[in-house]
Amino acid sequence: MEGQEILIIGGSFGLREFTQIRYDVQKRLSKIDPALEERIKKNKISLESEYEKLQNSNFEDWKNVRGPRPWEDSKSLQQQHKQVLQSKPS
């Protein structure tokens, strides 16, 4: 009985150490390049500014354009869309 208690207590300490190592490695690997971090801090965009952009947008002439499917050639599909738009009278 005493051996089981030691095993349980020792296992909990060992597990704590292994999980701490895992988190330390993840923290070390997830560090961002300092130049990129500065750009992110410099270009802060607020929710309010994006909302204002949407309020000032005009959605009356909006067109729903389907993107290419994985088996379709995207360049040929884009050329077809351009030809259709050019052939339609405005």
LOTI-717124 format. One line per 10 residues: number of its first residue (from 1); their letters; for each residue x, y, z of N, C-alpha, C. Coordinates in nm, 3 decimals, padded with zeros to 5 digits. Layout:
REM LOTI-717124
NUM	a	X:Y:Z:X:Y:Z:X:Y:Z  ... $
***
This chain:
REM LOTI-717124
1	megqeiliig	00.083:-00.119:00.000:00.000:00.000:00.000:00.087:00.125:00.000  00.194:00.123:00.073:00.282:00.238:00.080:00.349:00.264:-00.055  00.379:00.161:-00.131:00.442:00.175:-00.262:00.349:00.242:-00.363  00.221:00.212:-00.352:00.123:00.272:-00.442:00.109:00.422:-00.417  00.110:00.460:-00.290:00.099:00.602:-00.256:00.218:00.680:-00.307  00.336:00.622:-00.294:00.457:00.689:-00.343:00.452:00.702:-00.495  00.404:00.597:-00.561:00.393:00.599:-00.706:00.294:00.706:-00.753  00.183:00.720:-00.687:00.082:00.820:-00.724:00.136:00.961:-00.701  00.196:00.985:-00.586:00.249:01.118:-00.556:00.366:01.152:-00.649  00.455:01.056:-00.668:00.568:01.078:-00.758:00.523:01.099:-00.901 $
11	gsfglreftq	00.421:01.026:-00.944:00.368:01.042:-01.080:00.309:01.180:-01.102  00.242:01.233:-01.001:00.183:01.366:-01.018:00.293:01.473:-01.031  00.401:01.459:-00.954:00.512:01.555:-00.968:00.581:01.540:-01.103  00.600:01.417:-01.147:00.662:01.394:-01.278:00.578:01.449:-01.391  00.449:01.428:-01.383:00.359:01.480:-01.486:00.362:01.632:-01.490  00.370:01.694:-01.374:00.377:01.840:-01.368:00.503:01.891:-01.437  00.615:01.823:-01.414:00.741:01.864:-01.477:00.735:01.847:-01.629  00.681:01.736:-01.676:00.673:01.713:-01.820:00.581:01.815:-01.888  00.469:01.847:-01.826:00.381:01.946:-01.887:00.445:02.085:-01.886  00.521:02.117:-01.783:00.590:02.246:-01.779:00.693:02.255:-01.891 $
21	irydvqkrls	00.766:02.147:-01.916:00.863:02.144:-02.026:00.791:02.166:-02.158  00.676:02.103:-02.175:00.599:02.119:-02.300:00.559:02.264:-02.322  00.511:02.329:-02.219:00.469:02.469:-02.232:00.589:02.561:-02.255  00.703:02.531:-02.193:00.822:02.612:-02.215:00.870:02.602:-02.359  00.866:02.482:-02.417:00.908:02.463:-02.556:00.812:02.536:-02.650  00.682:02.526:-02.626:00.584:02.595:-02.711:00.604:02.747:-02.703  00.633:02.797:-02.585:00.653:02.940:-02.569:00.777:02.986:-02.644  00.882:02.906:-02.641:01.006:02.940:-02.708:00.989:02.935:-02.861  00.912:02.838:-02.911:00.895:02.823:-03.055:00.797:02.925:-03.114  00.708:02.978:-03.032:00.605:03.068:-03.084:00.645:03.214:-03.081 $
31	kidpaleeri	00.770:03.245:-03.054:00.812:03.385:-03.052:00.811:03.442:-03.193  00.767:03.567:-03.205:00.754:03.634:-03.334:00.879:03.716:-03.361  00.906:03.733:-03.490:01.017:03.819:-03.532:00.994:03.960:-03.479  01.094:04.025:-03.419:01.073:04.158:-03.359:01.025:04.262:-03.460  01.072:04.256:-03.584:01.027:04.352:-03.686:00.879:04.334:-03.715  00.836:04.209:-03.724:00.694:04.180:-03.750:00.609:04.223:-03.631  00.660:04.202:-03.512:00.586:04.243:-03.393:00.567:04.394:-03.388  00.668:04.470:-03.429:00.656:04.616:-03.434:00.551:04.659:-03.536  00.549:04.592:-03.652:00.448:04.625:-03.754:00.308:04.597:-03.704  00.292:04.490:-03.629:00.160:04.456:-03.575:00.116:04.561:-03.474 $
41	kknkislese	00.207:04.602:-03.387:00.174:04.704:-03.288:00.144:04.838:-03.354  00.217:04.869:-03.462:00.201:04.997:-03.531:00.067:05.005:-03.605  00.023:04.896:-03.664:-00.098:04.895:-03.747:-00.217:04.840:-03.670  -00.248:04.900:-03.559:-00.364:04.855:-03.482:-00.491:04.903:-03.551  -00.582:04.811:-03.568:-00.711:04.841:-03.631:-00.818:04.814:-03.526  -00.902:04.912:-03.506:-01.006:04.895:-03.405:-01.135:04.849:-03.471  -01.219:04.791:-03.393:-01.348:04.745:-03.440:-01.434:04.862:-03.485  -01.423:04.973:-03.416:-01.501:05.091:-03.451:-01.461:05.146:-03.588  -01.330:05.148:-03.618:-01.286:05.200:-03.748:-01.333:05.110:-03.862  -01.332:04.980:-03.840:-01.381:04.889:-03.943:-01.532:04.904:-03.961 $
51	yeklqnsnfe	-01.604:04.928:-03.854:-01.748:04.950:-03.862:-01.779:05.076:-03.941  -01.700:05.182:-03.920:-01.718:05.306:-03.995:-01.695:05.283:-04.144  -01.595:05.202:-04.178:-01.569:05.171:-04.319:-01.689:05.102:-04.382  -01.748:05.008:-04.307:-01.864:04.938:-04.359:-01.985:05.030:-04.373  -02.000:05.123:-04.281:-02.112:05.218:-04.288:-02.101:05.308:-04.411  -01.979:05.342:-04.448:-01.958:05.432:-04.561:-01.953:05.359:-04.695  -01.964:05.226:-04.695:-01.957:05.149:-04.819:-02.090:05.153:-04.893  -02.080:05.140:-05.024:-02.197:05.136:-05.109:-02.215:04.993:-05.158  -02.325:04.930:-05.119:-02.349:04.791:-05.158:-02.456:04.780:-05.267  -02.493:04.889:-05.329:-02.596:04.886:-05.433:-02.546:04.818:-05.560 $
61	dwknvrgprp	-02.419:04.835:-05.595:-02.368:04.776:-05.719:-02.283:04.651:-05.692  -02.310:04.583:-05.582:-02.234:04.465:-05.543:-02.275:04.346:-05.628  -02.177:04.268:-05.673:-02.202:04.147:-05.752:-02.144:04.028:-05.677  -02.219:03.919:-05.678:-02.172:03.795:-05.619:-02.096:03.717:-05.725  -01.966:03.697:-05.705:-01.884:03.628:-05.803:-01.834:03.498:-05.742  -01.862:03.388:-05.810:-01.821:03.258:-05.760:-01.673:03.237:-05.788  -01.602:03.187:-05.690:-01.460:03.155:-05.705:-01.443:03.020:-05.773  -01.322:02.991:-05.816:-01.298:02.863:-05.885:-01.305:02.746:-05.789  -01.351:02.635:-05.842:-01.352:02.511:-05.765:-01.214:02.446:-05.777  -01.180:02.354:-05.687:-01.045:02.296:-05.691:-01.009:02.232:-05.824 $
71	wedskslqqq	-01.104:02.179:-05.898:-01.073:02.111:-06.023:-01.076:02.206:-06.143  -01.111:02.331:-06.122:-01.116:02.428:-06.230:-00.987:02.510:-06.235  -00.953:02.555:-06.356:-00.838:02.642:-06.373:-00.880:02.784:-06.340  -00.817:02.844:-06.240:-00.861:02.975:-06.193:-00.835:03.085:-06.296  -00.726:03.077:-06.370:-00.696:03.181:-06.468:-00.797:03.182:-06.582  -00.833:03.064:-06.632:-00.930:03.061:-06.741:-01.067:03.108:-06.692  -01.103:03.074:-06.568:-01.231:03.118:-06.512:-01.234:03.270:-06.496  -01.123:03.328:-06.454:-01.115:03.474:-06.443:-01.127:03.540:-06.579  -01.065:03.483:-06.680:-01.074:03.539:-06.815:-01.218:03.532:-06.865  -01.288:03.423:-06.837:-01.428:03.411:-06.878:-01.513:03.519:-06.810 $
81	hkqvlqskps	-01.490:03.542:-06.681:-01.565:03.645:-06.609:-01.538:03.783:-06.667  -01.413:03.812:-06.703:-01.380:03.942:-06.763:-01.448:03.958:-06.897  -01.451:03.852:-06.979:-01.515:03.860:-07.108:-01.665:03.882:-07.094  -01.727:03.816:-06.999:-01.871:03.831:-06.977:-01.901:03.973:-06.932  -01.819:04.028:-06.842:-01.842:04.164:-06.793:-01.819:04.266:-06.904  -01.721:04.243:-06.992:-01.695:04.335:-07.101:-01.803:04.330:-07.208  -01.861:04.213:-07.228:-01.963:04.199:-07.331:-02.100:04.252:-07.288  -02.124:04.264:-07.159:-02.251:04.316:-07.110:-02.255:04.467:-07.128  -02.365:04.518:-07.180:-02.377:04.664:-07.188:-02.408:04.722:-07.052  -02.344:04.833:-07.019:-02.362:04.894:-06.887:-02.485:04.977:-06.879 $
***
